[in-house]
Amino acid sequence: MRDNEAQFNMRMPRDLRDMIKEAAKRNNRTQTAEVVSRLEESFAREGVLREGAEIGPRISTDSDTRELIVAMEMLYNQVELMRKELDGRLKGLKGGEDEPA
């Protein structure tokens, strides 16, 4: 477990757990990652960023605007995950090869 992670145990209806399991499989991620993604999406929809900052003054209640904000936040999170994975892979490659001149 990473320093910025905490374990959270909970009970939920079986059918909801099955839905999470199916969605995780469809999205090619773990059930934990699926739950975290869906929670982040719900908070982003409310205008709360991951770090706890608000997304500006919440003037607009336009659902299209909120949906765009959610989509952008999800894309940002996906790009960050991809960047971290790429950094790890690059470090692995550099460990076994010499740097080009």
N, C-alpha and C positions, 0 to 999 in steps of 0.2 A: 504494500500500500504506500502511495506517495504521501509526502508531508502535507499536501493541500487537499487530501482526501479524507473523508470520514465514513465509517460504516453506518448504515441506516437500515434497521430491520423493521419490517412492517407486515401486516396481514392485509390481504386483498381478496376479493371474490375470485374464485377459480376461473370463471369465464374471462375476467379482465386479464388475469395472468396468461391465459391462453392467447388472448389478443396481442399481448406484449411479445410473447414468444414468436408468434407468426410474423408480426411486424419486424422484429429483430432479424428474423431469417430473411425476409424480403429485402431489408435494408442492409444486409450483410454486416451485421454488428451484433455484439453481445446483448443480452437482455438488459444488463445494467446500462450499457451505452444507449439503448433505446429509451429506457425510462429517463435517463439524464437528459437526452436530447429533447424529449417531449416536455419535461419540466422547464428546461431552458426556453423552449418555444413559448410556453404559456407565460413565463415571466417577461419575455421579450414583447409579447403581445400587449402586456400591461405597461410596457415602456420602461421596464427595469432591466438594465444591462447586467451582465455577469458580475462585474466588479461592484455592483450596487448603485451605480450612478443612474440618474434619470436621463431619459432621452429628451432633453430640452423641455420647455414648458409644454404640457399636454393640452395644446389648444385644439388641435384637430381631433374630431371623433370619427372622421371618415374611415370606414372599414378598409377601403382600398389602400389608404396610406399606412394603416396599421399592418396590413398584410405585407406590404412592401418592406416595412421596417423589420418584421419577423423574418422574411425571406433573406434580407441583407444580413441580419444577425446570424442566421443559420449558415449562410455562405461564408461569412467571416470565420465562424467557428470551424467549419470544414477546412478552409484554407489554412488556418492555424494548425490544425491536426496534421494536415498534409505536409506543412512546412517542418513541423517537428519530426515527422517520420522521415522526411527527406534528409534533414540534418543528421539524424541517427544513422541512416544508410551511408551518407557521405563520410561520416566519421569512421564507420566500419571499413569502407573502401580505402580511406587514407591510411588506416592503420596497417594495411597489408601491402601498400604500394608507395613508391617514392613520388614526391610532388613533381609535376612537370616543370621544366626550367623556363 
